[in-house]
Amino acid sequence: MLKGSKVGLRARHEDDIPILQAELHDDVVTHSRSYGQPWRPITPGSKDSQFVVDDKEQGHVPFSVVELDGGTLVGTATLWRIDNHNRSAHIGLGLLPSARGKGYGTDVVAVLCHYGFVVRGLQRLQIETLSDNAAMLRSAERNGFVREGVLRSSAWVMGEFLDEVLLGLLVQDWKPDSQS
Ligand SMILES: CC(C)(COP(=O)(O)OP(=O)(O)OC[C@H]1O[C@@H](n2cnc3c(N)ncnc32)[C@H](O)[C@@H]1OP(=O)(O)O)[C@@H](O)C(=O)NCCC(=O)NCCS
């Protein structure tokens, strides 16, 4: 398990899936704001759940996020579109509603940076989030990500086009443990 100061990132367990499905996927608004895909209902136990892991998929590394104190599941974290030629990847995360606003998101970004830069030897990490997602923007910026641009009207979300912010962090600018 990879450890931050409050949370750990471990492999996905079978019994995580129904919880993630109910708390994250089945919340239509959160799903629509987070995943860039049209929401549709998924049958319980379906292999089509976005939380089912394909261990052979090399470019996409999903983790379950747990509290270090007690091991309770609190969300998901993913390093995705890993590009070993350009040595870059994207970061994504989603916390259960009861786990938000406790500093876990900031800690998850820190652990994903450690995984991306130290374990995987990447040079650049990237995050895209809606421009009104204050908690995600702050979680990224506290870890040193900088806003590189606005993708105007790039996301169709529940009946309207919204702007996304593109944030990037280069390994040489990364200060582990800073979170300032
Ligand atoms: C976005 C998300 C991962 C952030 O994680 P979090 O644990 O809630 O965030 P933190 O508690 O680490 O807070 C980070 C910062 O944002 C601020 N913040 C938290 N919630 C906020 C809110 N609703 N509005 C404004 N600021 C907020 C915190 O005060 C903190 O700032 P500070 O460090 O200056 O005090 C989490 O809220 C979440 O899973 N949301 C739903 C899914 C989602 O949006 N995923 C991202 C898709 S790109």
The ligand as an SDF file (V2000), in Angstrom:
LIG
                    3D

 48 50  0  0  0  0  0  0  0  0999 V2000
  -12.6670   16.9250   -5.2960 C   0  0  0  0  0  0  0  0  0  0  0  0
  -12.3410   16.0620   -4.0910 C   0  0  0  0  0  0  0  0  0  0  0  0
  -11.4810   14.8760   -4.5280 C   0  0  0  0  0  0  0  0  0  0  0  0
  -11.5130   16.9360   -3.1120 C   0  0  0  0  0  0  0  0  0  0  0  0
  -11.1960   16.1920   -1.9770 O   0  0  0  0  0  0  0  0  0  0  0  0
  -11.5530   16.7260   -0.5050 P   0  0  0  0  0  0  0  0  0  0  0  0
  -11.0170   15.7370    0.4390 O   0  0  0  0  0  0  0  0  0  0  0  0
  -13.0040   17.0310   -0.4440 O   0  0  0  0  0  0  0  0  0  0  0  0
  -10.7130   18.0680   -0.4380 O   0  0  0  0  0  0  0  0  0  0  0  0
   -9.8310   18.5680    0.8020 P   0  0  0  0  0  0  0  0  0  0  0  0
  -10.5820   18.3280    2.0670 O   0  0  0  0  0  0  0  0  0  0  0  0
   -8.4520   17.9850    0.6730 O   0  0  0  0  0  0  0  0  0  0  0  0
   -9.8310   20.1250    0.5460 O   0  0  0  0  0  0  0  0  0  0  0  0
   -8.9710   20.7340   -0.3710 C   0  0  0  0  0  0  0  0  0  0  0  0
   -9.1370   22.2340   -0.2670 C   0  0  0  0  0  0  0  0  0  0  0  0
  -10.3890   22.5710   -0.8700 O   0  0  0  0  0  0  0  0  0  0  0  0
  -11.1810   23.2690    0.0830 C   0  0  0  0  0  0  0  0  0  0  0  0
  -12.5510   22.7620   -0.0840 N   0  0  0  0  0  0  0  0  0  0  0  0
  -13.0290   21.5460    0.2470 C   0  0  0  0  0  0  0  0  0  0  0  0
  -14.3070   21.4390   -0.1070 N   0  0  0  0  0  0  0  0  0  0  0  0
  -14.6470   22.6320   -0.6480 C   0  0  0  0  0  0  0  0  0  0  0  0
  -15.8580   23.1550   -1.1980 C   0  0  0  0  0  0  0  0  0  0  0  0
  -16.9530   22.4100   -1.2700 N   0  0  0  0  0  0  0  0  0  0  0  0
  -15.8310   24.4290   -1.6720 N   0  0  0  0  0  0  0  0  0  0  0  0
  -14.7110   25.1730   -1.6010 C   0  0  0  0  0  0  0  0  0  0  0  0
  -13.5280   24.7220   -1.1160 N   0  0  0  0  0  0  0  0  0  0  0  0
  -13.5240   23.4790   -0.6320 C   0  0  0  0  0  0  0  0  0  0  0  0
  -10.6420   22.9050    1.4450 C   0  0  0  0  0  0  0  0  0  0  0  0
  -10.9140   23.9180    2.4060 O   0  0  0  0  0  0  0  0  0  0  0  0
   -9.1850   22.7840    1.1510 C   0  0  0  0  0  0  0  0  0  0  0  0
   -8.5740   24.0430    1.0690 O   0  0  0  0  0  0  0  0  0  0  0  0
   -7.4680   24.4880    2.1450 P   0  0  0  0  0  0  0  0  0  0  0  0
   -6.3940   23.4560    1.9900 O   0  0  0  0  0  0  0  0  0  0  0  0
   -7.0920   25.8280    1.7100 O   0  0  0  0  0  0  0  0  0  0  0  0
   -8.1360   24.4000    3.4760 O   0  0  0  0  0  0  0  0  0  0  0  0
  -13.6160   15.5580   -3.3610 C   0  0  0  0  0  0  0  0  0  0  0  0
  -14.3420   16.6460   -2.8600 O   0  0  0  0  0  0  0  0  0  0  0  0
  -14.5100   14.7120   -4.2560 C   0  0  0  0  0  0  0  0  0  0  0  0
  -14.3200   13.5110   -4.3620 O   0  0  0  0  0  0  0  0  0  0  0  0
  -15.5200   15.3490   -4.9110 N   0  0  0  0  0  0  0  0  0  0  0  0
  -16.4600   14.6440   -5.7890 C   0  0  0  0  0  0  0  0  0  0  0  0
  -15.7760   14.0170   -7.0110 C   0  0  0  0  0  0  0  0  0  0  0  0
  -14.9070   14.9990   -7.7620 C   0  0  0  0  0  0  0  0  0  0  0  0
  -15.2370   16.1520   -7.9370 O   0  0  0  0  0  0  0  0  0  0  0  0
  -13.7510   14.4710   -8.2200 N   0  0  0  0  0  0  0  0  0  0  0  0
  -12.8050   15.2250   -9.0180 C   0  0  0  0  0  0  0  0  0  0  0  0
  -13.1660   15.1380  -10.4670 C   0  0  0  0  0  0  0  0  0  0  0  0
  -11.9370   15.9170  -11.4850 S   0  0  0  0  0  0  0  0  0  0  0  0
  1  2  1  0
  2  3  1  0
  2  4  1  0
  2 36  1  0
  4  5  1  0
  5  6  1  0
  6  7  2  0
  6  8  1  0
  6  9  1  0
  9 10  1  0
 10 11  2  0
 10 12  1  0
 10 13  1  0
 13 14  1  0
 14 15  1  0
 15 16  1  0
 15 30  1  0
 16 17  1  0
 17 18  1  0
 17 28  1  0
 18 19  1  0
 18 27  1  0
 19 20  2  0
 20 21  1  0
 21 22  1  0
 21 27  2  0
 22 23  1  0
 22 24  2  0
 24 25  1  0
 25 26  2  0
 26 27  1  0
 28 29  1  0
 28 30  1  0
 30 31  1  0
 31 32  1  0
 32 33  2  0
 32 34  1  0
 32 35  1  0
 36 37  1  0
 36 38  1  0
 38 39  2  0
 38 40  1  0
 40 41  1  0
 41 42  1  0
 42 43  1  0
 43 44  2  0
 43 45  1  0
 45 46  1  0
 46 47  1  0
 47 48  1  0
M  END
$$$$
